[in-house]
């Protein structure tokens, strides 16, 4: 470590601006909130312990403390990911030596004891959810269109909130959500089923809109339409109808509709790689986790190759 960085005392005055830089570098509001919470927790712990260094031993101690609280592996790993990003930002700004940042990056996450299955709806339950909004009202038409896009395209709630009419186009004779910018700044195009496009069209016709954001807030009954919706508002739409599904909707969140899309598509015969492309996963392993896919020796890929050898 250089003499300059070794003389720095990493107190709140030093670390808080770096935390702010980490948050400002994120694009998703959900990620910003999660990282802000994680780094605020790290800073509170760090200052309470009286530490003055930011190094691998410090982060290892933080990891041990998190595990001692009985947090889920996913929660621990999120907080460690935030701290690694903090170390990288600190190195970029000359606050710690780059070798320390690399060492901090090698602090391993916590392995999950099992694979979380998550929540999803059956085809019957998904159809029931889609039929719940009162389409005799403007709000009901909007809500049905929101649910249709989530169940029919597997979009994240932030992607639904940011969806514009410019995203909707025809490719090869079908409707597609074109050039959608998603998580990790990855751009993808997502096929849209005819029934989801019909739900969007009926909402747009009643709302008399055709450009800008597809989904808008509605105030003063069915009369005052805003310019857009937040991703939290999209989540609230899901939550408001989930309660009407009974036990199936008790813990249903917006992201579970994305998982439902993947599950129903796979059960309907769609290949995993095509589901991956629609979801925008960087790795097919993530898609496999969504689906809970495991290797089948009864119906293996090799059984469908169709080749033979002569005796």
KARAKA-V133329 format. One record per pair of residues at least 12 apart in sequence whose ideal C-beta (glycine too) atoms are under 8 Angstrom apart, sorted by sequence separation. I is the first residue (numbers start at 1). GAP is how many residues later the second one is. D is the distance in whole Angstrom. If there is no record, write none. Layout:
BEGIN
[[I,GAP,D] [I,GAP,D]]
END
This chain:
BEGIN
[[23,12,6] [46,12,7] [49,12,8] [167,12,7] [177,12,7] [216,12,6] [217,12,6] [272,12,6] [275,12,6] [22,13,6] [23,13,5] [63,13,7] [66,13,6] [87,13,7] [88,13,5] [167,13,6] [176,13,5] [177,13,4] [215,13,7] [216,13,6] [239,13,8] [262,13,5] [265,13,8] [66,14,8] [87,14,4] [130,14,7] [133,14,7] [146,14,6] [149,14,7] [163,14,7] [176,14,7] [177,14,8] [200,14,6] [213,14,6] [215,14,5] [238,14,7] [239,14,8] [176,15,5] [177,15,6] [212,15,7] [213,15,4] [238,15,7] [239,15,8] [272,15,6] [275,15,8] [23,16,8] [46,16,7] [175,16,8] [176,16,6] [209,16,7] [212,16,8] [213,16,7] [217,16,7] [238,16,5] [272,16,7] [275,16,7] [19,17,8] [22,17,7] [45,17,6] [62,17,8] [63,17,6] [87,17,4] [88,17,7] [130,17,5] [163,17,8] [174,17,6] [175,17,4] [261,17,8] [262,17,6] [62,18,8] [87,18,7] [129,18,6] [130,18,6] [171,18,7] [174,18,8] [207,18,6] [235,18,7] [261,18,8] [162,19,8] [175,19,7] [215,19,7] [235,19,4] [238,19,6] [272,19,7] [19,20,5] [42,20,6] [45,20,6] [84,20,6] [174,20,8] [234,20,6] [19,21,8] [59,21,7] [62,21,7] [83,21,7] [84,21,5] [130,21,6] [159,21,6] [258,21,7] [272,21,7] [129,22,8] [155,22,7] [175,22,5] [84,23,7] [159,23,6] [19,24,7] [59,24,6] [153,24,6] [168,24,7] [59,25,8] [126,25,6] [155,25,8] [262,25,7] [266,25,5] [156,26,7] [16,27,7] [80,27,6] [156,27,7] [263,27,8] [266,27,8] [15,28,6] [59,28,7] [81,28,8] [262,28,5] [263,28,6] [80,29,6] [168,29,8] [262,29,6] [12,31,7] [15,31,7] [259,31,6] [77,32,4] [168,32,7] [54,33,7] [76,33,7] [77,33,6] [76,34,5] [12,35,6] [155,35,7] [10,36,8] [11,36,7] [54,36,6] [73,36,7] [154,36,7] [42,37,7] [73,37,4] [153,37,5] [41,38,7] [73,38,7] [74,38,7] [153,38,7] [15,39,8] [73,39,4] [153,39,6] [165,39,8] [38,40,6] [42,40,7] [73,40,8] [152,40,6] [153,40,8] [10,41,8] [11,41,8] [38,41,4] [42,41,5] [54,41,8] [55,41,8] [152,41,5] [10,42,6] [54,42,6] [74,42,8] [9,43,5] [10,43,7] [38,43,8] [39,43,5] [67,43,7] [149,43,7] [152,43,7] [153,43,6] [10,44,5] [34,44,6] [38,44,4] [39,44,7] [42,44,7] [56,44,7] [63,44,6] [152,44,3] [165,44,8] [38,45,7] [55,45,5] [59,45,5] [151,45,8] [165,45,6] [166,45,7] [54,46,7] [165,46,5] [168,46,8] [35,47,5] [39,47,6] [56,47,4] [60,47,6] [63,47,8] [148,47,7] [149,47,6] [164,47,8] [165,47,7] [167,47,8] [34,48,8] [55,48,7] [56,48,5] [59,48,5] [148,48,4] [164,48,6] [55,49,7] [164,49,6] [165,49,6] [35,50,7] [54,50,8] [56,50,7] [149,50,8] [163,50,7] [164,50,6] [56,51,6] [145,51,8] [148,51,4] [149,51,7] [162,51,8] [163,51,5] [148,52,7] [161,52,8] [163,52,7] [145,54,4] [161,54,7] [144,55,5] [145,55,5] [160,55,7] [145,57,7] [141,58,8] [145,58,4] [144,59,7] [22,60,7] [141,61,6] [142,61,5] [141,62,4] [22,63,5] [22,64,6] [25,64,7] [138,65,8] [141,65,5] [142,65,7] [141,66,8] [19,67,6] [22,67,5] [135,67,7] [161,67,7] [18,68,6] [21,68,5] [138,68,6] [161,68,5] [138,69,6] [145,69,8] [146,69,6] [160,69,8] [161,69,6] [145,70,7] [161,70,4] [15,71,8] [18,71,5] [160,71,7] [18,72,5] [21,72,7] [161,72,7] [142,73,6] [158,73,4] [161,73,5] [142,74,7] [157,74,5] [160,74,5] [15,75,8] [18,75,7] [156,75,8] [142,76,7] [158,76,8] [18,77,7] [157,77,4] [157,78,5] [139,79,5] [138,80,6] [14,81,7] [157,81,8] [139,83,6] [138,84,4] [150,84,8] [10,85,8] [137,85,6] [8,87,6] [138,87,8] [191,87,7] [8,88,8] [146,88,6] [150,88,7] [190,88,5] [5,89,7] [188,89,7] [4,90,8] [5,90,7] [147,90,7] [188,90,8] [190,90,8] [5,91,6] [146,91,5] [147,91,7] [5,92,5] [146,92,8] [188,92,5] [143,94,5] [147,94,7] [186,94,6] [1,95,8] [2,95,6] [1,96,4] [186,96,7] [143,97,8] [157,97,4] [183,97,7] [1,98,7] [143,98,7] [157,98,7] [182,98,4] [184,98,6] [1,99,7] [156,99,7] [180,100,8] [156,102,6] [154,103,8] [155,103,7] [150,104,7] [154,104,5] [151,106,5] [150,107,4] [154,107,4] [133,108,7] [150,108,7] [153,108,7] [154,108,6] [132,109,5] [151,109,6] [152,109,7] [147,110,7] [151,110,6] [150,111,7] [154,111,8] [129,112,6] [132,112,6] [129,113,7] [132,113,8] [151,113,8] [129,116,6] [128,117,6] [125,120,6] [129,120,7] [154,121,8] [125,123,5] [121,124,8] [154,124,5] [153,125,7] [154,125,5] [122,126,8] [121,127,6] [30,128,6] [29,129,7] [28,130,6] [121,131,7] [126,131,8] [119,132,6] [119,133,6] [119,134,7] [126,134,6] [121,135,7] [120,136,6] [121,136,8] [119,137,4] [118,138,7] [126,138,7] [120,139,5] [121,139,5] [119,140,7] [120,140,4] [118,141,5] [123,141,6] [120,142,8] [120,143,5] [123,144,8] [28,155,7] [27,158,7] [118,172,7] [115,174,7] [117,175,6] [115,177,7] [29,201,8] [30,201,7] [29,202,6]]
END
